[in-house]
Amino acid sequence: MLESSFCHLDGVGGASEQRLWDAGVFTWQDALNASSLPVKRPSHEGMCRLLDESRKRLDSRDAAWFGTRMPANQQWRLLPDFMDSVACVDIETTGLSWPQAHITTIALYDGTNVKTYVHGDNLEAFADDIRQYQLLITFNGKCFDVPFIERSFGISLQCGHIDLRYVFKALGISGGLKNVEKVLGIDRGDLSGVDGFLAVLLWRHYRRTGDARALETLLAYNVEDVLNLMPLAIWAYNEHLAATPFATLKRLPEPNVPENPFAASREILYTVTGQMQSFG
């Protein structure tokens, strides 16, 4: 889909891109071969120059370049070309504001393996591991996860970034990750009803008592988020694709998602839920 996209070019919005498609300009090569194009900006010469640059960037696997030039709600287009180097990432924290709050756990799923990082154990390893990926998938990560990660580790994540919050909003589905999952019929089982505040309490309970079940439950919740991001991303990709001329040509198959390697403790959830109610 990326080689059929023009919305990352200066002066090309949704309407201009549609005019290109309507004129039979379906790929970058089509545009390069055309003697004229049905758009005012950029000029034909300017577009050819930008498309040559686009080809070089794609050949060099520079997802970040496309990410900085493409609207947030259109970055679903990056998925097929970087599926082999994608990291679904979600963080849990002790609060919303850095540096008053800190990261407690991070979950990463790359389509094959699940990795977890825990404060006081192996959290620092995340900064090195994340560098091997060209593309991030998050939900609200542009506003929360990525800034928190960059400040906490003192790094800059040089990769493309599909934030599903914007991608789903463009499909008319708003709200948080759990609401999107509900709309799509995703059931979290024992983790239904667990939210970010309860995750904070799970961490506090673990630190106070040393009960490994609290950490396991927190990791189960954290990992469930990232396991769901991949099927959500592919569903959204196919939904957006349906509104293009490529609906039947470039669809992605539903992914096989592994079982969550962590299990939530109902007893711990009952205990911590009681603590949460005491706040109310």
C-alpha positions in Angstrom: 0.0 0.0 0.0 2.9 2.4 0.7 3.9 2.4 -3.0 0.4 3.4 -3.9 0.3 6.2 -1.4 0.9 9.9 -2.2 -0.4 11.5 1.0 3.2 11.8 2.3 4.1 14.2 -0.5 4.1 17.9 0.1 0.8 19.4 -1.1 -1.0 16.1 -1.6 -4.0 15.6 0.7 -6.8 13.0 0.5 -8.6 14.7 -2.4 -5.5 15.0 -4.5 -4.5 11.4 -3.8 -8.0 10.3 -4.9 -7.7 12.3 -8.1 -4.4 10.5 -8.9 -6.1 7.1 -8.3 -9.1 8.1 -10.4 -6.7 9.0 -13.2 -5.2 5.6 -13.1 -2.1 6.7 -11.2 -2.0 3.8 -8.8 1.7 3.5 -7.9 4.8 5.7 -7.6 6.0 4.2 -10.9 2.8 5.2 -12.6 3.4 8.8 -11.5 7.0 8.7 -12.6 5.9 7.4 -16.1 3.1 9.9 -16.5 3.6 12.9 -18.8 1.3 15.0 -16.6 -0.6 14.6 -13.4 -4.1 15.8 -12.3 -2.8 17.7 -9.3 -1.5 21.3 -8.9 1.0 20.6 -6.2 3.6 19.5 -6.2 4.8 20.1 -9.8 5.4 17.1 -11.9 9.1 17.6 -11.5 8.7 18.1 -7.8 6.6 15.0 -7.4 9.1 12.9 -9.4 11.9 14.2 -7.1 9.9 13.3 -4.0 9.0 9.9 -5.3 12.6 9.1 -6.1 13.4 10.0 -2.5 10.5 7.8 -1.3 11.9 4.9 -3.2 15.3 5.4 -1.6 13.8 5.6 1.8 11.7 2.5 1.4 14.6 0.6 0.0 16.6 1.6 3.1 13.8 0.6 5.4 13.3 4.1 6.8 9.8 3.9 8.3 10.5 6.9 10.4 10.9 9.1 7.3 7.4 8.2 6.1 6.0 8.5 9.6 7.1 12.1 9.9 5.5 13.0 6.5 2.3 11.1 6.7 -0.8 12.1 8.7 -1.2 10.1 11.9 -4.6 8.7 10.8 -3.0 7.4 7.5 0.0 5.6 9.0 -1.8 2.3 8.8 -0.3 2.2 5.3 3.1 1.4 6.8 2.0 -1.9 8.1 2.6 -4.4 5.2 6.1 -3.1 4.3 7.4 -3.3 7.8 5.4 -6.2 9.2 8.7 -8.1 9.6 10.1 -5.4 11.9 7.1 -4.3 14.0 6.9 -3.9 17.8 3.5 -3.6 19.5 4.4 -1.7 22.7 2.5 -0.7 25.9 3.7 0.6 29.2 2.3 0.7 32.7 3.3 3.5 35.1 2.8 4.7 38.6 1.0 7.7 37.3 0.5 10.0 34.4 3.2 12.6 34.7 7.0 12.1 34.3 9.2 12.4 36.4 6.8 12.2 39.3 5.7 8.8 38.0 7.9 6.1 36.6 7.4 3.1 34.3 6.6 -0.2 36.2 6.4 -2.6 33.3 6.6 -2.7 29.5 5.2 -5.3 27.2 6.4 -5.8 23.6 5.0 -8.2 21.0 6.7 -8.4 17.6 4.3 -10.8 15.9 6.3 -13.8 17.1 7.7 -13.2 20.6 6.4 -11.6 23.7 8.9 -9.7 25.8 8.3 -8.1 29.2 10.4 -5.6 31.2 10.0 -4.9 34.9 11.2 -1.9 37.0 14.0 -3.0 39.3 14.7 -6.1 37.2 15.3 -5.8 33.5 13.6 -2.6 32.5 16.8 -1.0 31.1 17.1 -3.7 28.5 14.1 -2.3 26.7 16.2 0.7 25.4 18.5 -1.6 23.5 15.8 -4.1 22.4 13.5 -1.5 20.8 16.2 -0.3 18.5 16.0 -3.4 16.3 12.5 -2.5 15.2 11.5 -0.2 12.3 7.9 0.3 13.3 5.9 0.8 16.5 2.2 0.0 17.1 0.6 1.6 20.1 -2.7 2.9 21.3 -2.4 6.6 22.3 1.4 6.1 22.3 2.1 9.4 20.6 0.7 11.3 23.6 1.7 8.9 26.4 3.8 5.8 25.9 6.5 7.2 23.5 7.1 10.5 25.4 7.2 8.6 28.7 9.7 6.1 27.2 11.9 8.7 25.7 12.1 10.8 28.8 12.6 7.8 31.1 15.4 6.3 29.1 16.9 9.4 27.6 16.5 8.1 24.1 14.8 9.1 20.8 12.8 6.4 19.1 13.8 6.6 15.5 11.1 4.5 13.9 7.7 4.7 12.2 4.8 4.8 14.6 1.2 3.6 14.0 -0.9 5.1 16.8 -4.2 3.2 16.6 -6.0 5.9 18.5 -5.9 8.1 15.4 -6.3 5.3 12.9 -9.6 4.1 14.6 -10.9 7.6 15.1 -10.7 8.1 11.3 -13.0 5.0 11.1 -15.5 6.6 13.4 -14.4 4.6 16.5 -13.3 6.8 19.4 -12.4 6.2 23.0 -9.7 4.2 24.7 -8.3 0.8 23.8 -10.8 -1.1 25.9 -13.7 0.6 24.1 -12.3 -0.2 20.7 -11.9 -3.9 21.8 -15.5 -3.9 23.0 -16.8 -2.5 19.7 -14.9 -5.3 17.9 -16.1 -8.0 20.3 -12.7 -8.8 21.9 -13.2 -10.5 25.3 -10.4 -10.1 27.9 -11.7 -12.9 30.2 -10.5 -12.5 33.8 -8.9 -9.2 32.8 -12.2 -7.6 31.8 -12.7 -4.5 33.9 -9.0 -4.1 34.7 -7.8 -0.6 33.8 -4.8 1.7 34.2 -5.6 2.7 37.7 -6.0 -0.9 38.8 -2.6 -1.6 37.2 -1.1 1.1 39.5 -2.6 -0.7 42.5 -1.4 -4.0 41.3 2.2 -2.6 41.2 1.8 -1.0 44.7 0.5 -4.3 46.1 3.4 -6.2 44.6 6.0 -3.8 46.0 4.4 -3.7 49.4 3.8 -7.5 49.8 6.2 -9.1 47.4 3.4 -11.3 46.2 4.5 -12.6 42.8 0.8 -13.1 41.8 0.3 -9.3 41.8 3.2 -8.9 39.3 2.0 -11.8 37.2 -1.5 -10.2 37.1 0.0 -6.9 36.1 2.1 -8.5 33.4 -1.0 -10.4 32.1 -2.8 -7.1 31.8 0.1 -5.4 30.1 0.7 -8.3 27.7 -3.0 -8.5 26.8 -2.8 -5.0 25.5 0.0 -5.7 23.1 -1.3 -9.0 21.9 -4.5 -7.3 20.9 -2.8 -4.4 19.1 -1.7 -6.6 16.1 -5.2 -7.9 15.2 -6.6 -4.4 15.8 -4.0 -2.9 13.5 -4.7 -5.4 10.7 -8.5 -5.0 11.1 -8.2 -1.2 10.9 -5.8 -1.6 7.9 -8.3 -3.7 6.0 -11.1 -1.3 6.9 -9.2 1.7 5.6 -8.1 -0.3 2.5 -11.8 -1.0 1.6 -12.2 2.7 0.8 -9.3 2.6 -1.8 -9.1 1.1 -5.2 -6.9 -1.7 -3.7 -9.6 -3.3 -1.5 -9.2 -6.8 -2.9 -5.6 -6.6 -3.9 -3.7 -5.7 -0.7 -5.7 -7.1 2.2 -3.8 -8.6 5.1 -4.9 -11.9 6.6 -6.0 -12.2 10.2 -2.9 -12.9 12.4 -2.4 -15.9 14.6 -2.0 -14.4 18.1 -0.3 -16.5 20.8 -1.8 -17.2 24.2 -0.9 -14.8 26.9 2.0 -16.3 28.8 0.8 -14.7 32.0 -2.3 -15.5 34.0 -4.3 -13.1 36.1 -5.0 -14.1 39.7 -8.7 -13.7 40.6 -7.8 -13.6 44.3 -5.4 -10.8 43.7 -7.8 -8.9 41.5 -10.5 -9.3 44.2 -8.1 -7.9 46.9 -6.8 -5.0 44.8 -10.3 -4.2 43.5 -11.3 -3.8 47.2 -8.4 -1.4 47.6 -9.6 0.6 44.6 -13.1 0.9 46.0 -11.6 2.3 49.2 -10.4 5.3 47.1 -13.9 6.0 46.0 
